[in-house]
Amino acid sequence: MFGAFHHMDEASARKILQQAVDDNTPIAIFEPLSRNVLAFISMLFVPLNVWLLTPFIRPVRWQVLPFIYLIPMVPLYIL
């Protein structure tokens, strides 16, 4: 969930989180800390950081590397 969780009322937010706990399902909620040009520009570097820093995550599993390096190249190639 990107930038939308703060729109939930407290009861709905609790329900969403409790459902994730009950189903033993991971949930990711991302909320921007500020709305300015610098924050937006810094978000643009997240994919680059993932691409550069992934080989340093231990243990490195070769099975995930195509999903990190090859598959994201397809849209870039098309672009």
Buried (B, 14 or more C-beta within 10 A) or exposed (E): EEEEBEEBEEEEBEEBBEEBEEEEEEEEBEEEEEEEEEEEEEEEEEEEEEEEEEEEEEEEEEEEEEEEEEEBEEEEEEE
